[in-house]
């Protein structure tokens, strides 16, 4: 930096793209090897359902060693923001020295102005807790251009004038920006957007100065980096309208989620910065989406609709499937054509060969059961002890092919045979055997 500059540099980039890393703040002192630290530090973004430009507050104070006085360490601070700062400005003239220094370094300036700068008391509450204006912070938005890579992304250099509030532990200095592209959309299918709403991602980071417009400042002033102190340093994202918010993923997983104690219907996602990592980049990323009342009801209504339709349509579909199955099995048959059609049988059908082996007066009851099977009806006569009748009832369906196409055949009709066999026994021996067969023809008989 130029010798006339007194201060340090706070480099920040808040990016919410999946392909681009989020970059963030870095404090630099005016003189090498600063004897103070940053603490506490809070970088807070406020996101709402409108998903427009995001208001970001950078709140911090300085930790001054007990052996030094604030007067001997007095110096300005600088904030290098990796992007445009939006239209949230404060009254007052810009600082021409910022633009001249940037142009001397080969940058091209775009816009100039002032950002709101105030101090917030930590001990005043209620109506007494009002921000104390500090006159604003001059800024310049610029770009870098070279033949190899062309124009860089815009960055903004902000000068923060020294104020005794920086060294007062009872106050926090608040620099407010409105970042236009902090929230970025995520890719999703149209059906996901229709039922669950669009999805977005927002990121906050710290100690990442990889941008082409950021790194030269850090590299030239790396011996002036101000470390984080013992006080808390935290990245926070406030999500308004928490009743219609769906947070899908938070990185890192150790981040905390809670409802705001002071803001109504606001969910806070935060993570503490690890001071032991030095200047290693740290980042907070949230994948989220806002849904309407109708989309919120869809989570309940869609399963309910499928449940109701399933209960109503299930029996109907089952009946249609059964009817289709009966029709196909009655009219179509799979398999190679055979000389003797293969039929279907239900119940016991006693063959002629088996009946020929039943000899009246000789064949016993046990032999009948062994030859004809146990599936018989037993009829006994109460007036004639020792007499009973076994009745075998069976049904046979014989198909007749009409046309054959390799393994697929169409059927012209079915022959239905109703078999009834009566075997009378007296004193457990066969007395008389009668067999009745009734034949009929059917186009589509019921499946046995």
Secondary structure, DSSP 4 states (H G I P E B T S, - for coil): --TT--SEEEEE-----SSS----B--B-SSSS-SEEEEEEEEEEEE-TT--SEEEEEEEEEEE-TTS-GGGG---EEEEESS--TT---SS---HHHHHHHHHTT-EEEEEEEE-EEEEESS--GGG---EE---EEEEEEE-EETTTEEPPPEEEEEE---GGGG-TTEEEEEEEEETTSEEE----HHHHHHH---EEEEEEES---SHHHHHHHHHTGGGBPPB-SS-EEEEEEEE-GGGEEEEEEESTT-EEEE-SSSTTEEEEEEE--GGGTT--EEEEEEEEE--HHHHHHHHHHHHHHHHHHHHHHHHHHHHHHHHHHHHHHHEEES---SS---EEEE----HHHHHT--TTT-BHHHHHHHH-S--EEEE-TTSTTEEEEEEEEEEEEEEEEEEETTEEEEEEEEEEEEEEEEEEETTEEEEEEEEEEEEEESSPPP-
